[in-house]
Amino acid sequence: MRHGSVTYFDGAGKPYLPETVPLNEDGRAQADAAGHAFAAAGVRFDRVIVSGLPRTVETAARVLALTGQAIAPQVWPELEEIRGGRLSTIPTDELKRAFTGAFEGLVPAEQRFLGGESVGELMDRVHPAIARLRADAGWDTVLLVLHGGVNCAILSLALTGQRLFLGGLAQAPGCINALDVGDEERDWVVRCVNHSPPDPLQPAARATTMELLFEQYRKSR
């Protein structure tokens, strides 16, 4: 899953500290909808893994409450979202690319997110974590509650089997992705991507998350 919706900027475009933001009202509803979807499908988890950032912890807690499963989530900080730099240091003429460049097409490994971590650096911490999880035979069904960029890195690996990043894999807040894995390195099946239980067809979506955040932040420039 991707965590539910949060509020990253205030009305004037000033950013909140992304490591601390909780789910907003929409995000809580999205997490609850995912919990209802899992419960209706009879999905039971053996393990739950979160990045440790509050928005993933809160999303997982709401899903587990609605599925009636008393599982203590494990925190894997290497699965935290791609890390941005200081927005104030990004030149105005480079700002849009800094927001959206990591989520457009086949993204070069050297592309940096908001002047911070590169896509390659993200993959280099996410891919080993997923390999470690796959090597553990002690689970059948695991819930990962993570982030849009991290999920893109996982889905890109599953789809290509390579160190590539497909930036156009949309991840709506609170969405569910279903993947099957086997014992062999390339034994992946992507069952579904970006399933949003409150709004499955997402007919009103006309912009990406990062395009929306760019529009919110530019108010402060």
MARVO-332714 format. One record per residue (C-alpha): residue number from 1; residue in three letters; x, y, z. Coordinates in Angstrom, 3 decimals. Layout:
REM residues N
<NUM,'ALA',<X,Y,Z>>
...
***
This chain:
REM residues 221
<1,'MET',<0.000,0.000,0.000>>
<2,'ARG',<0.783,3.627,-0.185>>
<3,'HIS',<-0.100,5.507,3.007>>
<4,'GLY',<-3.234,7.620,3.063>>
<5,'SER',<-3.327,11.289,2.183>>
<6,'VAL',<-1.439,13.837,4.278>>
<7,'THR',<-1.049,17.625,4.172>>
<8,'TYR',<2.509,18.638,3.254>>
<9,'PHE',<1.981,22.414,2.856>>
<10,'ASP',<-0.125,25.004,4.615>>
<11,'GLY',<-2.449,27.367,2.743>>
<12,'ALA',<0.411,29.756,1.961>>
<13,'GLY',<2.609,27.012,0.521>>
<14,'LYS',<4.894,26.732,3.563>>
<15,'PRO',<6.034,23.109,4.033>>
<16,'TYR',<5.427,21.056,7.129>>
<17,'LEU',<8.212,18.714,8.260>>
<18,'PRO',<7.502,15.645,6.079>>
<19,'GLU',<8.827,13.247,8.718>>
<20,'THR',<6.059,14.271,11.122>>
<21,'VAL',<2.872,14.781,9.092>>
<22,'PRO',<-0.114,12.584,10.111>>
<23,'LEU',<-2.976,11.440,7.927>>
<24,'ASN',<-5.525,14.093,7.148>>
<25,'GLU',<-9.282,13.485,7.026>>
<26,'ASP',<-9.114,12.075,3.494>>
<27,'GLY',<-6.164,9.900,4.423>>
<28,'ARG',<-7.992,8.350,7.357>>
<29,'ALA',<-10.967,7.562,5.105>>
<30,'GLN',<-8.654,6.014,2.487>>
<31,'ALA',<-6.918,3.816,5.061>>
<32,'ASP',<-10.286,2.692,6.433>>
<33,'ALA',<-11.523,1.907,2.922>>
<34,'ALA',<-8.455,-0.254,2.317>>
<35,'GLY',<-9.093,-2.055,5.598>>
<36,'HIS',<-12.677,-2.752,4.585>>
<37,'ALA',<-11.476,-4.046,1.188>>
<38,'PHE',<-8.999,-6.449,2.767>>
<39,'ALA',<-11.621,-7.636,5.257>>
<40,'ALA',<-14.233,-8.184,2.550>>
<41,'ALA',<-11.739,-10.243,0.536>>
<42,'GLY',<-10.780,-12.329,3.565>>
<43,'VAL',<-7.119,-11.321,3.329>>
<44,'ARG',<-5.100,-12.266,6.417>>
<45,'PHE',<-1.567,-11.020,6.982>>
<46,'ASP',<1.296,-12.952,8.512>>
<47,'ARG',<3.441,-9.836,8.864>>
<48,'VAL',<3.058,-6.078,8.514>>
<49,'ILE',<5.983,-3.824,7.602>>
<50,'VAL',<5.989,-0.014,7.690>>
<51,'SER',<8.682,2.553,7.003>>
<52,'GLY',<8.254,4.041,10.469>>
<53,'LEU',<7.125,7.470,9.288>>
<54,'PRO',<3.873,8.407,11.077>>
<55,'ARG',<1.751,8.310,7.941>>
<56,'THR',<2.639,4.651,7.305>>
<57,'VAL',<2.210,3.658,10.946>>
<58,'GLU',<-1.222,5.293,11.159>>
<59,'THR',<-2.386,3.774,7.868>>
<60,'ALA',<-1.328,0.287,8.963>>
<61,'ALA',<-3.030,0.699,12.343>>
<62,'ARG',<-6.334,1.639,10.723>>
<63,'VAL',<-6.157,-1.255,8.243>>
<64,'LEU',<-5.396,-3.754,11.000>>
<65,'ALA',<-8.198,-2.413,13.201>>
<66,'LEU',<-10.727,-2.977,10.428>>
<67,'THR',<-9.423,-6.434,9.528>>
<68,'GLY',<-9.392,-7.462,13.194>>
<69,'GLN',<-5.750,-8.501,13.209>>
<70,'ALA',<-3.558,-7.872,16.247>>
<71,'ILE',<-0.190,-7.648,14.489>>
<72,'ALA',<2.639,-5.405,15.660>>
<73,'PRO',<4.081,-3.757,12.532>>
<74,'GLN',<7.813,-4.055,11.958>>
<75,'VAL',<9.663,-0.828,11.155>>
<76,'TRP',<12.086,-0.941,8.226>>
<77,'PRO',<13.557,2.578,7.920>>
<78,'GLU',<15.344,1.672,4.677>>
<79,'LEU',<11.854,1.743,3.112>>
<80,'GLU',<11.268,5.417,3.950>>
<81,'GLU',<10.252,7.687,1.088>>
<82,'ILE',<12.820,9.158,-1.293>>
<83,'ARG',<14.362,12.046,0.615>>
<84,'GLY',<14.182,15.596,-0.647>>
<85,'GLY',<16.591,18.441,0.027>>
<86,'ARG',<15.884,22.002,1.128>>
<87,'LEU',<13.189,23.469,-1.105>>
<88,'SER',<14.434,27.004,-0.503>>
<89,'THR',<17.744,26.217,-2.221>>
<90,'ILE',<16.156,25.074,-5.513>>
<91,'PRO',<16.243,27.834,-8.181>>
<92,'THR',<12.785,28.886,-9.322>>
<93,'ASP',<13.415,27.871,-12.934>>
<94,'GLU',<14.365,24.340,-11.793>>
<95,'LEU',<11.540,23.937,-9.310>>
<96,'LYS',<8.992,22.089,-11.435>>
<97,'ARG',<11.584,19.580,-12.637>>
<98,'ALA',<12.736,19.055,-9.039>>
<99,'PHE',<9.173,18.146,-8.036>>
<100,'THR',<8.115,16.047,-11.003>>
<101,'GLY',<11.303,14.756,-12.645>>
<102,'ALA',<11.581,11.615,-10.522>>
<103,'PHE',<8.109,10.490,-11.600>>
<104,'GLU',<8.166,10.912,-15.372>>
<105,'GLY',<8.882,8.043,-17.754>>
<106,'LEU',<12.002,5.905,-17.412>>
<107,'VAL',<13.849,7.966,-14.832>>
<108,'PRO',<17.663,8.243,-14.949>>
<109,'ALA',<19.308,6.877,-11.812>>
<110,'GLU',<21.035,10.214,-11.245>>
<111,'GLN',<17.746,12.188,-11.161>>
<112,'ARG',<17.407,13.829,-7.761>>
<113,'PHE',<14.163,14.354,-5.889>>
<114,'LEU',<13.657,17.931,-4.698>>
<115,'GLY',<17.419,18.434,-4.777>>
<116,'GLY',<17.974,15.563,-2.331>>
<117,'GLU',<18.335,11.820,-2.744>>
<118,'SER',<18.707,10.383,-6.240>>
<119,'VAL',<16.487,7.690,-7.720>>
<120,'GLY',<19.540,5.416,-7.851>>
<121,'GLU',<20.208,5.938,-4.152>>
<122,'LEU',<16.575,5.101,-3.421>>
<123,'MET',<16.791,1.837,-5.373>>
<124,'ASP',<20.072,0.944,-3.703>>
<125,'ARG',<18.411,0.894,-0.276>>
<126,'VAL',<14.972,-0.446,-1.274>>
<127,'HIS',<16.023,-3.360,-3.499>>
<128,'PRO',<18.206,-5.111,-0.856>>
<129,'ALA',<15.394,-4.773,1.694>>
<130,'ILE',<12.946,-6.450,-0.682>>
<131,'ALA',<15.487,-9.191,-1.450>>
<132,'ARG',<15.863,-9.814,2.284>>
<133,'LEU',<12.099,-10.035,2.701>>
<134,'ARG',<11.773,-12.457,-0.214>>
<135,'ALA',<14.536,-14.657,1.205>>
<136,'ASP',<12.579,-15.096,4.456>>
<137,'ALA',<10.401,-18.205,4.157>>
<138,'GLY',<8.483,-17.410,7.348>>
<139,'TRP',<5.519,-15.654,5.731>>
<140,'ASP',<2.879,-16.260,3.089>>
<141,'THR',<1.113,-12.872,2.957>>
<142,'VAL',<2.769,-9.642,4.053>>
<143,'LEU',<1.360,-6.108,4.114>>
<144,'LEU',<3.837,-3.365,3.265>>
<145,'VAL',<2.571,0.148,4.028>>
<146,'LEU',<5.036,2.439,2.311>>
<147,'HIS',<5.297,5.455,0.001>>
<148,'GLY',<4.705,6.414,-3.624>>
<149,'GLY',<8.364,6.549,-4.638>>
<150,'VAL',<9.283,3.404,-2.729>>
<151,'ASN',<6.352,1.538,-4.257>>
<152,'CYS',<7.471,2.654,-7.726>>
<153,'ALA',<10.920,1.222,-7.018>>
<154,'ILE',<9.411,-2.119,-5.950>>
<155,'LEU',<6.947,-2.306,-8.831>>
<156,'SER',<9.647,-1.332,-11.338>>
<157,'LEU',<11.854,-4.139,-10.084>>
<158,'ALA',<8.969,-6.607,-10.259>>
<159,'LEU',<8.038,-5.587,-13.808>>
<160,'THR',<11.535,-5.368,-15.304>>
<161,'GLY',<13.772,-7.489,-13.093>>
<162,'GLN',<16.341,-4.712,-13.402>>
<163,'ARG',<17.643,-1.638,-11.591>>
<164,'LEU',<15.220,0.610,-13.433>>
<165,'PHE',<12.714,3.167,-12.171>>
<166,'LEU',<9.396,3.580,-13.978>>
<167,'GLY',<8.222,6.962,-12.778>>
<168,'GLY',<4.795,6.813,-14.405>>
<169,'LEU',<3.403,4.160,-12.063>>
<170,'ALA',<0.724,6.223,-10.318>>
<171,'GLN',<0.210,5.646,-6.597>>
<172,'ALA',<-2.943,7.271,-5.240>>
<173,'PRO',<-3.029,7.866,-1.486>>
<174,'GLY',<-4.170,4.702,0.279>>
<175,'CYS',<-3.901,2.574,-2.868>>
<176,'ILE',<-3.306,-1.176,-2.885>>
<177,'ASN',<-0.852,-3.058,-5.104>>
<178,'ALA',<-0.959,-6.875,-5.175>>
<179,'LEU',<2.167,-8.854,-6.073>>
<180,'ASP',<2.964,-12.563,-5.996>>
<181,'VAL',<6.542,-13.746,-5.589>>
<182,'GLY',<8.178,-17.159,-5.880>>
<183,'ASP',<11.551,-18.625,-5.002>>
<184,'GLU',<13.392,-17.502,-8.139>>
<185,'GLU',<14.771,-13.968,-8.474>>
<186,'ARG',<12.603,-13.082,-11.483>>
<187,'ASP',<9.533,-14.947,-10.281>>
<188,'TRP',<7.226,-11.943,-9.837>>
<189,'VAL',<3.610,-11.494,-10.879>>
<190,'VAL',<2.023,-8.051,-10.567>>
<191,'ARG',<-1.678,-8.729,-9.947>>
<192,'CYS',<-2.932,-5.169,-9.628>>
<193,'VAL',<-1.520,-1.671,-9.309>>
<194,'ASN',<-2.927,1.527,-7.788>>
<195,'HIS',<-6.275,0.064,-6.727>>
<196,'SER',<-7.990,2.820,-4.742>>
<197,'PRO',<-10.889,1.311,-2.736>>
<198,'PRO',<-12.797,4.605,-2.250>>
<199,'ASP',<-12.487,5.536,-5.935>>
<200,'PRO',<-11.416,2.544,-8.094>>
<201,'LEU',<-11.556,4.265,-11.508>>
<202,'GLN',<-10.285,7.643,-10.192>>
<203,'PRO',<-12.272,9.566,-12.845>>
<204,'ALA',<-11.454,12.989,-11.412>>
<205,'ALA',<-7.676,12.442,-11.283>>
<206,'ARG',<-5.988,14.717,-13.811>>
<207,'ALA',<-2.686,15.481,-12.087>>
<208,'THR',<-0.034,13.464,-10.291>>
<209,'THR',<0.669,13.804,-6.592>>
<210,'MET',<3.870,15.721,-7.308>>
<211,'GLU',<2.160,18.066,-9.769>>
<212,'LEU',<-0.405,18.900,-7.106>>
<213,'LEU',<2.301,19.440,-4.477>>
<214,'PHE',<4.241,21.680,-6.857>>
<215,'GLU',<1.168,23.870,-7.311>>
<216,'GLN',<0.721,24.077,-3.545>>
<217,'TYR',<4.353,24.986,-2.859>>
<218,'ARG',<4.768,27.571,-5.633>>
<219,'LYS',<2.388,29.847,-3.692>>
<220,'SER',<5.250,30.514,-1.297>>
<221,'ARG',<7.677,31.649,-4.047>>
***
